Amino acid sequence: MEESWKSVPEFPHSKDLSLEDKPILDLAFQKFPPLISEFTFTNLFIWRHAYQIKISRLQNFLCLFAENSEHPFFFSPIGEGDMVECCRTLLRSMKEQGVSVKIARVPEEVASCFDWKSEGFVVEFDRDQSDYVYLSGDLIHLQGRKYHRKRNHIKQFKEKYAYQYLPLTPELISDCLRLESNWCDLRQCEVIPGLRNESIAVKEVFARLEALGVKGGVVLINGKVEAFTLGEPLNHDTIVIHIEKANPAFEGLYPVINQAFLENHWSEYTYVNREQDLGEEGLRKAKESYFPHHMINKYTIALR
């Protein structure tokens, strides 16, 4: 067990994820570089209310439990040792308490490197949670016939609007929150649980932007913030985009901020993880329209 983990309760005890856990998880992700988009402290922290995320330790693993969801689940344990036995202990303990849970968001490298079935587990592919990963150069340069439509949208936007791209600074946060509020009014976030939780996550990241260490960018049109985006490194060659919002009144604004953010801040990274589509048809179509280089396939693992 890592020395820094001693402040984390030993399973079955746990505690709510908090900002003080950032150094612990940052070190864990540095030692065990993640592939899935969920595994940055920022992502876990800003969604902690939606999922009521608890943290504990078991053997040589950090364990994260999403307690408040329609289907409670453990994330794939973070650490080294007997992964299969760790997962068995987690699931059996919850089963004894009458709670049916799974290990979810499990990357393919974990799902495929053990013979889970012979150990008494059921493994299922979870397409809706799988991450879209692109070559950053593809999204910056948009070369070739397949990106003709994207280039055209950007060209038309630039011809139509006088705009400015800026790195996100604290002075721009209030304008970003105004855009978020207007966006939510259009989408009726208050009556759609997923969008309501996303709005809470956006406010969380802006409230603690410096402490979380994420980078952001905005697009101004006529001096007014009409789009913003936020991201950070996921591992040594991949960045992850956590949030991207744009005023839908400006056609082409989404591809403009997507391209500008990567070009201005992340061009040295090979890959861009743009997270999952959650099974939403419109979101899936939008993500596929950028032609992912590959997917980070995710799975669920449960006791048979």
N, C-alpha and C positions, 0 to 999 in steps of 0.2 A: 504494500500500500504506500502511495506517495505521502510524504510527510505533510504536505499542504492539505491533504484530504481529511485530516483528523478533526476539523471543525464540522465535517459532514456526518450526520447521524448514521449509525450502522443499521442496515435493513434488519427487521421490518420497520424500524423507526425512520422518520423522514422529516424534512422541514420544507416550507415554502421556498421556492427559488427567489433569491433577492440579489440586489446589486453587489453585495459583499461576496457573492459566489463567482463574480467575473474572473478574478485572478486564477481561481481553481480550474474553471472550465477553459479559460484561455490556454493555460499550461497543458491541460489534458488534450485539447485539440491540436496544440503544437506538437505534442509527443505522438499522438495518434491522428494524423491528418484526415479530416473528414471528407467525404464525397457528397453526402446528402445536404441539401440546402438548409435543413433545420438545424444543423450542427454548427452554428455560431452562437456565442452568448447573446448577441443582439436579438437574433430570431427567437430564441427561447424566452428571453426576458420580455420582449414587447408583446408576446402572445401568452404570457404566463397567466393573465387573468382569464382569457378565453378557455385555456386548458387546465387551469389550476395546477401548474406544474410543481411537483415535489422532487426533491433531490435526496438521495441516500447513497450509501456505499455498501458493496457486498463483495467479499473476497478482494480481488484487485481491480474492481470495476466501480465506476460511478454509474448510478442508475437514476434515470429520470422517468417520472410517472405522470402521465396526463390524467388527472383524476376526474375533471369535470368535462367530459365529452359524452356524446350519445353512446359511444363505445369506449370506455376507459382503456388506456393502453400504456405499456412501457415502450420507451424508445430503445433501440439497440444499445446494450450496455457499452460503456466507453472504458477501455483498459486492456489488460492482457491476462491470459490464464485460460481456464476452462469455460469458454463462452457457453457451451451447451449446458453445463451443470448450473451455471449462473442463471440462465434463462429458466431452467427447470425449477430452480428454487424460487424465483420470483413468481412464476405462474402457479406453482403448487401452493405457495403461501396465500395468494389471493383467492385461489379456489377453496381453500380451507375456510376462508372468511365468507364464502358464498358469493364471491365476485368473479364473474367470468371475464377475463382480460386476455389480450394478445400482446406479443411483441410486434410493434408496427414500425413502418418507415425503415425497414431493414434493407440496407443496400445489398445488391446482388453478390458482392464479394463475400459477405457474411452468410447470405442465404445459400450460396453454392459451395462454400469451403468445408461444410460439415455434412455428415449423412444424417440430417435431422429426422427423416422418416424412420430410419432404423432405431432411432433413439426415442420414438414415441411421439413425434411432433407432426403437425400438419402445416405445410408451407404453401402459401397462395400468393400469386402475383397480384400486385396492387397497381394497376395502370394509372388510376386517377391521381396517385401520389407520386408517380415517377417524375423525375426532374428533366427538364429540357436543357441541354448543354450545347453551346454554339462556339465556333471559332471566333475569337474577338475580332480578328482581321476581317472576317466575313461581314460582321455587323458594322464595322467602321467603314469599309470600302464599298460594300454592296455591289461587287463586281459580277458580271455575267448576266445571262438572260433571266435566270430565276429571280434576280433582284430588280428586274426592270420596273416593276410596279412600285416598289419601295422608293427607288430613285426618282420616279416620276412624282410620287406624292411629296417628296422632299423638295423637288424642283418647283412644283406648283406652290407649295407653302412659302418658299423663299421669294417667289415672284409676287406673291399676294400680300405678305406681311413684313413689316420692319420689325425684326426681332433681335434679341440679344441673349446669348448663353452666358451664365455666370456660375462659378462655384457657389455652393450654398454657404452662407455665413449666418451668424446668429441674428443679424439685422433683418434677414429675409424670412425668418421663421413665422412671424405673425402673418405675413402675406401667404405663405404656404398653407397655414392653418385656415385662412379665409377660403382659399381654393378648395381645400379638403371639405370644408363645411358646405360650400356651394355644390361640389361634386356629389356629396351625400344627399343633399336636398333633391337633386335630380334623380338619384338612384333609389331614394327612399330607404336609406341605410337603417333607419330606426326600426323598420318592420322586417328586415332581412337579416337574420342572425349573423351570417357570414360577413356581410358588409359592415354590420355594426361592430363586430369584433375587430375587423380590419381598421375601422376608424379609430378605435381605442388604441390599437397597435401603432398607428401613425402618430397619434398624440403622445404616446409613450416615448417614441424615438425622438421626437422633437423636444420633449421636456428634458431629455438626458443625452442630447446629441454629443456633447463634449465627453461625457463619462463613457459613452458607448464606443466612441471613436470611429463612427461611420462617416463616409464622405457622401456629399450630395451635390446636386446640380439643379439649376432652375432655368427656365426659358421665360424671358420677359417680352411681352408684346405691348407696345405703347407704354412702356415703363411699369407694367403690371405683371406679376407672376401668374402665368397661365399653365405652367407645368413644373413638376418637381420629381426628382428621383433620388434614391438612396441605395448605397451598396457598400460592400467591404470584401476583403479577401476571404475566401473559403479555405483555400490551401495554397501551396507555393505557386501553382500555375493557373488557379481558377479564382475568379471573383463571382460573387453572388449578388444579384439585384433583389433587394428586399421589397422596395416600394417604387411604383411609377404611376404618377397621376397626371392627367392633362385635361384641360377644358375641351370637351367634345365639340364645341362650336368651331374649333380651329382644325380643319381637316389637314392631316399630315403632321400634326404636332407630336404624336407619339413616336413615329420613326425619327423625327428631328431630335428629340431629347435623348432617345435611345442611342443614336449615333454620336451625338455631341458629348454625352457623359463618358462613353467608352473612349472616344478619341482624346478627350482632354485629361482623363485621369487614369485609364486602365489599359493603355495600348501595350504595355509590357507584359500583360498577362495573356496566356495562350487561349484560355477558355472563359466563357461567361455562362454561369448557371442562372437561368431565369425561372427557376422553381417549377412547380407543378401546375396542372390545369384543373385539378379537383373534380374532373369529370364534367366540367361545364363546357357545353358545345362551342359557345362563342370564344371562350378563352383558349380552348384547344385549337380552334381554327386560326386564331391570332398567333399562337406560339408556333404552330406548324408552318405558318406563312413565312417565317424567318429561316426555315430549313435547318433544323438542329443537326449538329455534327454527330451527336449520339445522345442516348437517354441514360440517365442513372436509374435503372430499374429498381423498384422497391417491392418488398414482400411483407406479408404478415406471417408470424409463426405462432402457433397455438398448440397446446397439449391435445393429443388425440382423445 
